[in-house]
């Protein structure tokens, strides 16, 4: 694979941020959903960690899509473009594109944040960010 004219240092900084955020989030896994409802500090920490993971993954997607000359007018399309470029397997890209909508909820506060969904992401889907990062690392290899 070829990463086009991507700024590899920028992509790697995003990958490092994802990794640091995941390490922090790991400390919060396994706690009951009630903790996110009742403990504002716990909820804020998890929410911020998930936001950083999502935003950095989406920043990587838009950067790589643009550097390959692909049109990506929104975050979900940027993930689709990574699938089309071969940076992500197409089945993973289809599943992972939902992170764009979740990011929008976190950042823009659409309605009320679904704490149950955040808890499920933390406890059942956090690995998707590691899988994303591993695929990107492979894609960046010469």
ROVEX-658937 format. One record per residue (C-alpha): residue in three letters; x, y, z. Coordinates in steps of 0.5 Angstrom, whole numbers, padded with zeros to 4 digits, always signed. Example, Ala and Ser with C-alpha at 12.3 -4.5 7.8 and 13.67 -1.06 7.14 Angstrom:
2
ALA+0025-0009+0016;SER+0027-0002+0014;
***
This chain:
142
UNK+0000+0000+0000;UNK+0002+0007-0001;UNK+0000+0013+0004;UNK+0001+0018-0002;UNK+0003+0025+0000;UNK+0001+0024+0007;UNK+0005+0028+0013;UNK+0007+0021+0017;UNK+0009+0025+0023;UNK+0002+0028+0023;UNK-0001+0021+0023;UNK+0004+0018+0028;UNK+0002+0024+0033;UNK-0005+0022+0032;UNK-0004+0015+0033;UNK+0000+0017+0039;UNK-0006+0021+0042;UNK-0010+0015+0041;UNK-0006+0010+0044;UNK-0005+0015+0050;UNK-0012+0016+0051;UNK-0014+0008+0050;UNK-0009+0007+0056;UNK-0012+0012+0060;UNK-0019+0009+0058;UNK-0017+0002+0060;UNK-0017+0004+0068;UNK-0025+0006+0067;UNK-0027-0001+0064;UNK-0031-0006+0068;UNK-0034-0001+0072;UNK-0042-0001+0072;UNK-0046+0004+0068;UNK-0049+0007+0074;UNK-0042+0010+0076;UNK-0042+0014+0069;UNK-0049+0016+0071;UNK-0047+0018+0078;UNK-0040+0021+0078;UNK-0039+0027+0074;UNK-0032+0026+0074;UNK-0032+0019+0072;UNK-0037+0021+0066;UNK-0033+0027+0064;UNK-0026+0023+0064;UNK-0029+0017+0060;UNK-0033+0022+0055;UNK-0026+0026+0054;UNK-0022+0020+0052;UNK-0027+0017+0047;UNK-0028+0024+0044;UNK-0020+0024+0043;UNK-0020+0017+0040;UNK-0025+0019+0035;UNK-0023+0025+0033;UNK-0016+0023+0032;UNK-0018+0017+0028;UNK-0022+0021+0024;UNK-0017+0027+0023;UNK-0012+0021+0021;UNK-0018+0019+0016;UNK-0019+0026+0013;UNK-0012+0027+0012;UNK-0010+0020+0009;UNK-0016+0021+0004;UNK-0014+0028+0002;UNK-0007+0026+0001;UNK-0009+0021-0004;UNK-0014+0026-0007;UNK-0020+0023-0005;UNK-0026+0027-0004;UNK-0029+0026+0004;UNK-0034+0032+0005;UNK-0035+0029+0012;UNK-0032+0024+0017;UNK-0036+0018+0015;UNK-0034+0019+0008;UNK-0027+0019+0010;UNK-0027+0013+0013;UNK-0031+0010+0007;UNK-0025+0013+0003;UNK-0020+0009+0007;UNK-0024+0003+0006;UNK-0023+0004-0002;UNK-0016+0006-0001;UNK-0014-0001+0002;UNK-0012+0003+0009;UNK-0018-0001+0012;UNK-0021-0007+0011;UNK-0028-0006+0008;UNK-0032-0010+0013;UNK-0028-0006+0018;UNK-0029+0001+0015;UNK-0037+0000+0014;UNK-0037-0002+0022;UNK-0032+0003+0024;UNK-0036+0009+0020;UNK-0041+0010+0026;UNK-0035+0013+0030;UNK-0036+0019+0026;UNK-0044+0020+0029;UNK-0041+0018+0036;UNK-0036+0024+0035;UNK-0041+0029+0033;UNK-0046+0027+0039;UNK-0040+0028+0044;UNK-0037+0034+0041;UNK-0044+0038+0039;UNK-0048+0035+0045;UNK-0054+0033+0040;UNK-0059+0032+0045;UNK-0057+0028+0051;UNK-0051+0024+0051;UNK-0053+0016+0051;UNK-0049+0014+0057;UNK-0051+0007+0056;UNK-0048+0007+0049;UNK-0042+0011+0052;UNK-0041+0005+0057;UNK-0042+0000+0051;UNK-0037+0003+0047;UNK-0032+0003+0053;UNK-0033-0004+0055;UNK-0034-0007+0048;UNK-0032-0003+0043;UNK-0025+0000+0045;UNK-0021-0005+0041;UNK-0024-0002+0035;UNK-0019+0004+0036;UNK-0013-0001+0037;UNK-0015-0005+0030;UNK-0016+0002+0027;UNK-0009+0004+0029;UNK-0006-0003+0027;UNK-0009-0002+0020;UNK-0006+0005+0019;UNK+0001+0003+0021;UNK+0001-0003+0016;UNK-0002+0002+0011;UNK+0004+0007+0012;UNK+0009+0002+0011;UNK+0013+0003+0005;
***
